[in-house]
Structures are given as structure tokens and as C-alpha cells.
């Protein structure tokens, strides 16, 4: 199963670090391989809100349907960070 999520104000390098912290190993570039999952972090276009531009990234998660919810929950817990 594959799912793509978008995140704003989360830098590529930090998303990659979070994926490593939840049990993945870096492979090439921004691809992280877990024991039963793989995630690819990629840059998106900035989002414009009034005069402000906010960075946006995409994370493509791939895992069995019974594994994916746990991986998403672990990553999103880290991605919810205060202070930007």
C-alpha cells in the first residue's frame, strides 16, 4: 500500500531524521528504509498565504496495509512540533 502525505514548515532533512528515529535506515538521498516499510521525502512548491511563503514537502510511505498506520502515527507524532 502506498500513501502520500504533505507537510508544511518541515524541512526535508528533518523529515528524513524523524524517519530514521522511528526505525528506518538511510539509503540514498531522501529515501529511508524500515524493516517493513520505505519512505521517500521530496520537496514541494512553497505555499503562499497572503504575503507569507511556507515550505512544503511530500512524504511517500509504502508498507503493508497492517503496518502503514503504525508508521504514519509514529512519524506524525514527531512531525507535530511546536515553534515551527
C-alpha positions as CSV (number, residue, x, y, z in Angstrom):
1,X,0.0,0.0,0.0
2,X,1.3,3.5,-0.8
3,X,0.2,6.8,0.6
4,X,1.5,10.3,0.1
5,X,1.2,13.0,2.8
6,X,2.1,16.7,2.6
7,X,3.7,18.6,5.4
8,X,4.3,22.4,5.7
9,X,7.2,24.1,7.6
10,X,9.0,20.8,7.9
11,X,12.4,20.7,6.2
12,X,13.5,17.8,4.1
13,X,16.4,16.9,6.3
14,X,14.4,17.0,9.5
15,X,11.7,14.7,8.0
16,X,14.5,12.3,7.0
17,X,15.9,12.4,10.5
18,X,12.4,11.7,12.0
19,X,12.1,8.6,9.7
20,X,15.5,7.4,10.9
21,X,14.4,7.9,14.6
22,X,11.3,5.8,14.1
23,X,13.5,2.8,12.9
24,X,14.5,3.5,9.4
25,X,17.9,3.4,7.8
26,X,19.0,6.0,5.2
27,X,19.6,4.5,1.7
28,X,20.1,7.1,-1.0
29,X,19.2,10.8,-0.9
30,X,16.0,11.2,1.0
31,X,14.9,7.5,0.9
32,X,14.6,5.8,4.3
33,X,14.1,2.0,4.6
34,X,12.4,0.5,7.6
35,X,12.2,-3.2,8.3
36,X,8.7,-3.4,6.8
37,X,8.3,0.0,5.1
38,X,10.0,2.5,2.9
39,X,9.5,6.3,2.8
40,X,10.7,8.9,0.3
41,X,10.8,12.6,1.2
42,X,10.6,15.1,-1.7
43,X,10.4,18.8,-2.0
44,X,7.2,20.5,-3.0
45,X,6.4,24.1,-4.1
46,X,6.1,26.7,-1.4
47,X,2.5,27.6,-0.4
48,X,1.6,31.3,-0.4
49,X,-0.7,32.6,2.3
50,X,-1.1,36.3,1.9
51,X,2.5,37.7,1.9
52,X,3.9,34.6,3.6
53,X,5.5,31.7,1.8
54,X,5.6,28.4,3.6
55,X,7.8,25.5,2.6
56,X,6.0,22.2,1.7
57,X,7.3,18.7,1.4
58,X,5.8,15.4,0.5
59,X,6.5,12.0,2.1
60,X,5.6,8.9,0.1
61,X,5.1,6.0,2.5
62,X,5.0,2.4,1.3
63,X,4.2,-0.6,3.5
64,X,1.7,-3.4,4.0
65,X,-1.8,-2.1,5.0
66,X,-1.4,-3.5,8.5
67,X,2.0,-1.8,9.0
68,X,1.3,1.6,7.5
69,X,-1.0,3.0,10.2
70,X,1.7,2.5,12.9
71,X,4.5,4.1,10.7
72,X,2.3,7.1,10.0
73,X,1.3,7.5,13.6
74,X,5.0,7.4,14.8
75,X,6.1,9.8,12.1
76,X,3.3,12.3,12.5
77,X,3.8,12.4,16.3
78,X,7.3,13.7,15.6
79,X,6.2,16.0,12.8
80,X,3.8,17.8,15.1
81,X,6.3,20.2,16.5
82,X,5.8,23.5,18.3
83,X,7.6,26.6,17.3
84,X,8.0,25.9,13.6
